[in-house]
Amino acid sequence: MRHNGRAPLLASQMRPEHLSLRENEPALVVCADCDTWHRIKRSMILPHRDGAPVEKTKRRYFGDKPSGGRRCNGSAQRIIIDITPEEWTERLLAAETTAASRRTTRPIRKPRPQAAPAPVQMPAATRPLREQLAEHLQSDCPRCRAGRCARVIELRQRIRRTTQIATAPATPIYGQLRTAFREHRASCTPCKSGAPCDAGSKLAARMTSIAREQLARTA
Protein backbone atom coordinates (compact mmCIF):
# COMPACT_ATOMS: atom_id res chain seq x y z
CA MET A 1 0.00 0.00 0.00
CA ARG A 2 1.46 3.34 -1.08
CA HIS A 3 0.58 6.59 0.60
CA ASN A 4 -1.57 9.20 -1.10
CA GLY A 5 1.24 11.73 -1.45
CA ARG A 6 -0.06 14.07 1.23
CA ALA A 7 1.98 15.26 4.18
CA PRO A 8 1.68 12.97 7.19
CA LEU A 9 -0.61 13.97 10.07
CA LEU A 10 0.60 13.96 13.66
CA ALA A 11 -1.67 12.30 16.19
CA SER A 12 -0.69 14.94 18.76
CA GLN A 13 -2.16 17.67 16.50
CA MET A 14 -5.46 15.91 15.86
CA ARG A 15 -8.60 16.16 17.95
CA PRO A 16 -8.55 13.41 20.58
CA GLU A 17 -12.15 12.44 19.86
CA HIS A 18 -11.11 11.66 16.25
CA LEU A 19 -8.62 9.03 17.44
CA SER A 20 -8.87 5.70 19.21
CA LEU A 21 -5.61 4.47 20.74
CA ARG A 22 -7.00 2.05 23.30
CA GLU A 23 -4.66 -0.70 24.38
CA ASN A 24 -5.19 -4.20 22.94
CA GLU A 25 -7.44 -2.74 20.25
CA PRO A 26 -6.78 -1.72 16.63
CA ALA A 27 -5.87 1.94 16.19
CA LEU A 28 -8.71 3.90 14.57
CA VAL A 29 -8.92 7.39 13.08
CA VAL A 30 -11.57 9.56 11.47
CA CYS A 31 -10.84 10.22 7.80
CA ALA A 32 -10.70 13.97 7.18
CA ASP A 33 -12.26 13.58 3.71
CA CYS A 34 -15.31 11.41 4.39
CA ASP A 35 -15.65 11.74 8.23
CA THR A 36 -15.82 7.99 8.83
CA TRP A 37 -13.81 5.72 11.13
CA HIS A 38 -11.13 3.48 9.63
CA ARG A 39 -8.26 1.36 10.84
CA ILE A 40 -4.62 2.38 10.73
CA LYS A 41 -2.25 -0.17 9.27
CA ARG A 42 1.45 0.40 8.64
CA SER A 43 0.93 4.01 9.81
CA MET A 44 -1.63 4.66 7.04
CA ILE A 45 -5.42 4.72 6.81
CA LEU A 46 -6.69 1.60 5.08
CA PRO A 47 -8.12 2.23 1.58
CA HIS A 48 -11.86 2.81 1.58
CA ARG A 49 -14.60 4.35 -0.54
CA ASP A 50 -16.35 7.64 0.06
CA GLY A 51 -19.89 6.37 -0.51
CA ALA A 52 -20.69 9.01 -3.15
CA PRO A 53 -22.78 7.88 -6.14
CA VAL A 54 -20.90 7.22 -9.38
CA GLU A 55 -22.02 7.25 -12.98
CA LYS A 56 -22.79 3.95 -14.55
CA THR A 57 -20.21 3.09 -17.21
CA LYS A 58 -19.50 0.08 -19.34
CA ARG A 59 -18.03 -2.73 -17.28
CA ARG A 60 -14.33 -3.17 -17.99
CA TYR A 61 -13.83 -6.35 -16.00
CA PHE A 62 -15.62 -9.52 -15.02
CA GLY A 63 -17.34 -10.04 -11.69
CA ASP A 64 -19.35 -7.75 -9.43
CA LYS A 65 -18.57 -4.04 -9.51
CA PRO A 66 -17.36 -2.65 -6.15
CA SER A 67 -20.07 -0.73 -4.30
CA GLY A 68 -19.74 2.32 -2.09
CA GLY A 69 -18.62 4.96 -4.57
CA ARG A 70 -15.14 5.99 -5.60
CA ARG A 71 -11.95 5.50 -3.68
CA CYS A 72 -11.73 8.17 -0.98
CA ASN A 73 -8.89 10.65 -1.35
CA GLY A 74 -8.12 10.13 2.32
CA SER A 75 -7.14 6.52 1.73
CA ALA A 76 -3.54 5.66 2.58
CA GLN A 77 -3.14 8.92 4.49
CA ARG A 78 -0.05 8.71 6.67
CA ILE A 79 -0.66 9.06 10.41
CA ILE A 80 2.30 9.38 12.77
CA ILE A 81 1.40 8.17 16.27
CA ASP A 82 3.60 10.45 18.38
CA ILE A 83 1.61 10.15 21.65
CA THR A 84 1.10 7.25 24.01
CA PRO A 85 -2.29 5.73 24.83
CA GLU A 86 -2.09 7.31 28.30
CA GLU A 87 -1.51 10.78 26.84
CA TRP A 88 -4.38 10.28 24.40
CA THR A 89 -6.68 9.23 27.25
CA GLU A 90 -5.79 12.35 29.26
CA ARG A 91 -6.46 14.59 26.26
CA LEU A 92 -9.79 12.88 25.58
CA LEU A 93 -10.92 13.34 29.19
CA ALA A 94 -9.85 17.00 29.13
CA ALA A 95 -11.80 17.60 25.91
CA GLU A 96 -14.93 15.94 27.33
CA THR A 97 -14.69 18.00 30.54
CA THR A 98 -14.36 21.24 28.57
CA ALA A 99 -17.33 20.37 26.38
CA ALA A 100 -19.46 19.47 29.40
CA SER A 101 -18.63 22.77 31.13
CA ARG A 102 -19.80 24.72 28.08
CA ARG A 103 -23.21 23.11 28.09
CA THR A 104 -25.86 24.95 30.04
CA THR A 105 -27.41 22.99 32.89
CA ARG A 106 -30.44 25.20 33.30
CA PRO A 107 -32.83 25.66 30.36
CA ILE A 108 -33.71 29.27 29.65
CA ARG A 109 -37.42 29.49 28.98
CA LYS A 110 -39.11 32.49 27.49
CA PRO A 111 -41.80 33.79 29.85
CA ARG A 112 -45.33 33.55 28.57
CA PRO A 113 -47.15 36.85 28.08
CA GLN A 114 -49.77 37.34 30.76
CA ALA A 115 -53.27 38.16 29.63
CA ALA A 116 -55.06 41.15 31.09
CA PRO A 117 -57.25 40.13 34.05
CA ALA A 118 -61.03 40.18 33.72
CA PRO A 119 -62.98 42.87 35.59
CA VAL A 120 -64.13 40.30 38.18
CA GLN A 121 -60.48 39.35 38.80
CA MET A 122 -59.30 42.92 39.33
CA PRO A 123 -58.55 43.98 42.88
CA ALA A 124 -60.96 46.13 44.83
CA ALA A 125 -58.51 49.05 44.65
CA THR A 126 -59.48 49.59 41.00
CA ARG A 127 -63.22 49.75 41.67
CA PRO A 128 -63.44 53.57 41.91
CA LEU A 129 -61.41 53.96 38.73
CA ARG A 130 -63.57 51.42 36.89
CA GLU A 131 -66.70 53.20 38.04
CA GLN A 132 -65.34 56.51 36.77
CA LEU A 133 -64.46 54.91 33.42
CA ALA A 134 -67.91 53.35 33.03
CA GLU A 135 -69.61 56.65 33.94
CA HIS A 136 -67.47 58.56 31.42
CA LEU A 137 -68.15 56.05 28.64
CA GLN A 138 -71.89 56.40 29.21
CA SER A 139 -71.67 60.16 28.92
CA ASP A 140 -71.99 61.96 25.60
CA CYS A 141 -68.31 62.73 25.07
CA PRO A 142 -67.42 63.99 21.55
CA ARG A 143 -63.81 62.89 21.94
CA CYS A 144 -64.91 59.34 22.79
CA ARG A 145 -66.96 59.26 19.59
CA ALA A 146 -63.86 60.38 17.69
CA GLY A 147 -61.84 57.62 19.36
CA ARG A 148 -59.20 59.83 20.99
CA CYS A 149 -60.36 60.73 24.47
CA ALA A 150 -57.48 61.54 26.81
CA ARG A 151 -59.64 60.92 29.87
CA VAL A 152 -60.35 57.32 28.85
CA ILE A 153 -56.67 56.69 28.14
CA GLU A 154 -55.68 58.12 31.53
CA LEU A 155 -58.25 56.05 33.46
CA ARG A 156 -57.25 52.84 31.69
CA GLN A 157 -53.57 53.47 32.41
CA ARG A 158 -54.31 54.11 36.08
CA ILE A 159 -56.38 50.91 36.28
CA ARG A 160 -53.55 48.94 34.68
CA ARG A 161 -50.93 50.38 37.05
CA THR A 162 -53.12 49.80 40.11
CA THR A 163 -53.76 46.20 39.06
CA GLN A 164 -50.05 45.56 38.56
CA ILE A 165 -49.22 47.03 41.96
CA ALA A 166 -51.97 45.09 43.75
CA THR A 167 -51.11 41.76 42.12
CA ALA A 168 -47.31 42.14 42.29
CA PRO A 169 -45.60 39.93 44.86
CA ALA A 170 -44.46 41.68 47.99
CA THR A 171 -40.77 42.34 48.49
CA PRO A 172 -38.97 40.04 50.96
CA ILE A 173 -38.41 42.82 53.49
CA TYR A 174 -42.07 43.81 53.31
CA GLY A 175 -43.15 40.23 53.96
CA GLN A 176 -40.81 39.97 56.92
CA LEU A 177 -42.12 43.21 58.38
CA ARG A 178 -45.71 42.11 57.89
CA THR A 179 -45.04 38.82 59.69
CA ALA A 180 -43.26 40.62 62.52
CA PHE A 181 -46.11 43.13 62.81
CA ARG A 182 -48.72 40.39 63.04
CA GLU A 183 -46.76 38.49 65.68
CA HIS A 184 -46.20 41.68 67.66
CA ARG A 185 -49.84 42.69 67.51
CA ALA A 186 -50.94 39.24 68.66
CA SER A 187 -48.83 39.50 71.83
CA CYS A 188 -49.01 43.26 72.54
CA THR A 189 -51.90 44.45 74.71
CA PRO A 190 -51.86 48.14 73.60
CA CYS A 191 -51.85 47.12 69.93
CA LYS A 192 -54.79 44.78 70.54
CA SER A 193 -56.79 47.61 72.13
CA GLY A 194 -56.28 49.88 69.11
CA ALA A 195 -53.59 52.13 70.62
CA PRO A 196 -50.37 50.82 69.03
CA CYS A 197 -47.19 51.05 71.02
CA ASP A 198 -43.93 52.56 69.75
CA ALA A 199 -42.70 49.27 68.27
CA GLY A 200 -46.00 48.66 66.51
CA SER A 201 -46.06 52.20 65.16
CA LYS A 202 -42.52 51.86 63.80
CA LEU A 203 -43.32 48.59 62.07
CA ALA A 204 -46.47 50.04 60.50
CA ALA A 205 -44.62 53.17 59.37
CA ARG A 206 -41.87 51.08 57.81
CA MET A 207 -44.41 48.96 55.92
CA THR A 208 -46.16 52.10 54.66
CA SER A 209 -42.87 53.58 53.50
CA ILE A 210 -41.98 50.44 51.51
CA ALA A 211 -45.44 50.37 49.91
CA ARG A 212 -45.13 54.03 48.86
CA GLU A 213 -41.67 53.38 47.36
CA GLN A 214 -43.08 50.52 45.33
CA LEU A 215 -45.94 52.69 44.11
CA ALA A 216 -43.47 55.39 43.05
CA ARG A 217 -41.32 52.89 41.11
CA THR A 218 -44.25 51.42 39.20
CA ALA A 219 -45.99 54.71 38.52
Disulfide bonds with the S-S distance in Angstrom:
none
